[in-house]
Amino acid sequence: MKILAIDTTSGACSAALYADGRICEQFFRAERDHTRRLLPMVEAVLAEGQSSLTQVDALAVSQGPGSFTGLRIAISCVQGLAFAADKPVVPVSSLAVLSRGARRSHPDWGDAPVLAALDARMQEVYWGLYPPGEGANALLADAVSTPEQVVSSLKSVGFLTADTASTNCSLYAVGPGWEYPALAALKPLAVSTESAIHAQDIAVLAAELWQRGIQVSAEELEPAYLRNEVTWKKRARIRQR
């Protein structure tokens, strides 16, 4: 099984080839030039894996949530490659990818869940709660909320007690969204705010999803922004001030 994965969700650009458990990855931190860098990185991982685009079983991409521009760049690139090679696409949650990447980078993390949080601006975060292990299924579905609403949601389903804000909580934390005071006050077991989304983690999760039959055509691929129309109108009003 071969999966080609691409990501430009955050301040990084990466491409990876998963081939029967072996992974080749190109990763570069860059706020700009994603479009110029992406295709050469794809060519590099295919060459390293001694494969061609026609030999992969599927392409994979982080469908969000994340940067509007970053999501569109990666998704447009994957759509173009999938059309050209007539391949399906496996969309993967960027928060699931962030959670898996944190566990890969921190093998000492134990059996507690991981709460991944990205800064969604406007005093909100994109967040999702993922179980121990490296799977793609969330314990709590990806959402966009204020940090205070995240805390309330965790309490409502029993992950936190009423007085958790003054004690340690049994969660690992990953992502820049944890820099908001309301989340930082939870005192998680460990925090990794500098973790980046890597295409290699997208590829591994996509391999699992692909084996479960989860895939879409290039035409069906859509970004998961999470914000509804009301929120986008709110952002427009703020920009006009």
N, C-alpha and C positions, 0 to 999 in steps of 0.2 A: 504494500500500500504506500502510495506517495501523495503527500499533501504539500502544496506550495502556499505559504502564508505571507501576508503583507500587512504592515501597520504604519499609520502616520497619525494615530489618535492624539498623541500628546507632543511634548517637545523632543521627539525622537523619530527616527525613520528606520524601519527594519524590514528584512525579508528573510524567510527561512524555508528550507526544504526538509520535510519529515519523510524518511524512506525506511519503512520497516523498523522503526525504533531509533535509527541513526538521524542526527539532526545537523544540518549546516545552517549557519546564520550569519547575516551581515547586519550590524547594528551601528547606528550613528546618531549622536545627539545633535539635533539641529532644529532651531525654531523656524528656519526658512529653507528654501531650495529642496523641499521634499519631492516635488515633481521632477526636478532634474536628477536627483540621486536615485530615485526608486527603481527605474528600469535597469540601470547598470547593476544594482544590488541583486535584482532578480536574476539577471544573466549570470552573476558571480556564483550564487548559491546553486543554480542549476548546473553550472560547469563543475563546481566542486562535488556535487552529487552525481556527476556523470549522467545527467538526465536532460531531457528536453521538455518543453511545455506540453507536447503531445503525449508524453509518457506519464504525466501525473494523473491521478485519479480524480482529484478535485482541487479547487483553490479555496483558500480560507482568508477571512478578513475580520477584524474587529468591527462590529456594526454599531458600536457605541454602548453606552453614552460617552460623550467626549466633545472635543473641539469641533464646532460645525465645519470649519474649513478642513481640518485634519481628516475628519470622517469622509468628507466628499472626495478628497484626493485619493485616499486608499480605495474607497468603494468604486470610484470611476476607473481606476487602474485595474482592479480585479475584474470589473465588468468587461472592460476592453479585452483583457487576456482570456477571459472565459468565453466571450463571443468568438474570438479568433481561433481558439482550440476546441470549441464546442464541449466545454467542461462544466459540471455543476459547481456551485459555490456553497461552502459551509459558513454561515455567519456565526460569530462567537461574541458573547458579551465581553466588553472591555473590562468590566469589573471582575468577571470570572478569571480573565487573563491576569489581571493585577493580583488577585488572590493566589493563583497558582505560581506566579513569578516570585511572590514573597516567600512562599513555602520552599521553592527551589533555592532561593538565596539564603534562607534561614532554616537549614535542616534540623536545627535544635528546637524549633517550634514544636510544641506538643499537640495534644488532641483537641484543643479548644478551637472554636470557629474563628474565621477571619472576617472582619468587617472592612470591606474595601470602600474608600470614599474619595471621589474626585471633586475638586472645586467647580461648582456649576455657576459661579458668580452670583450676583444679586442676593448674597447672603444665603445661598442654598448649596447643597451637595448632591451629587449623584452617588448612590450607595447601594450596596447589596451585601448580604450576609451569607458566607459560604462555609460548608462543613469541613471538618478535618479530612485530609486527603487532597487529591488534585483533580477532582471531577468538576464538571461544568454546571451541575445542578445547584441552585441556590436554596438556602434555608428560608430566606425572605427575598421575594422577587425584587429585582432592580427598580429603584424609584428615584425621584428627585424631591427633596424635602429641605426644610431648614434644619440646622443641626439640632435644635430643640425638638423638632418633630421626630428626628431619628431616635433620640433618647426615649421619647414617649412610645414610639413603636416597639422598641426593644423591651420596654417595661410591660407593654400590653400583652406581649406573647411570652413573657416569663424569662427572657434572657437577662434582664436586670431587675433588681428589687428596688423598692421605693427609695432606699437610702444609698443606692449605688454611687451617686455623685461624690460621696465622701469616702468611698472605699475602692479597692481594686475590683475590676470586673474581669470575668473569665473570657476575654476576647483578645485576639491579636488584631492589630490595626495596621492598615497599609493605605498609602495614598495621601496626597496633599490636603485633602478635605479634613484630615485629622488636625490640621493647624487651627481650626475654629475652636474657640475656648470651650464651648458647650460639649464638644466631643473630647477634647483633651482632658477635661475634668473627670472623665470616666476612668482614667488611670488604667488603661488596658495592660495586659501582660507584657506586651512589647509593641513598639511603634516603628514603622518604617515609612516615613513620609517622602523619601527620595526615590522610592521604587518607580521604575519606568515600565511601560508595556513593551513586551518583546514578542516578535513574530514567532519565535520558537515555542513560546507558551501557547500562542494561538494555534499553531500547527498540532501540538500534542492534544489539546482539547478538541480540535476539529477532527482529529483521527478517531477519537472516542465517539463524537457525534455522528460522524460519517458511517461508522459501523452500526449505529443505531438507526440509520436511514434518514437522518436529519440533514437536508440539503435543499437548496433552491436553485432555480435557473438564474442566469445573469439578469434577465428581465425582472424577476421577482425580488431581487436584492434591494433592500431599503435600509437606510440608517435608522437606528433607534435613538431618537433625540430625547425621549421621555417627556419633554416639556409639551404642554398642550397649547392651543392657539391663544388662550387667555394669557399665558405666561409670556409668549412671544410679543403680544401687544403691550404687556407691561414693560418689557425690555425696550420696545420702540419708544414708549412714552418717556422712559428714563433718559434715553439718548437725546431726545428732543429738548430736554431741560437745559 
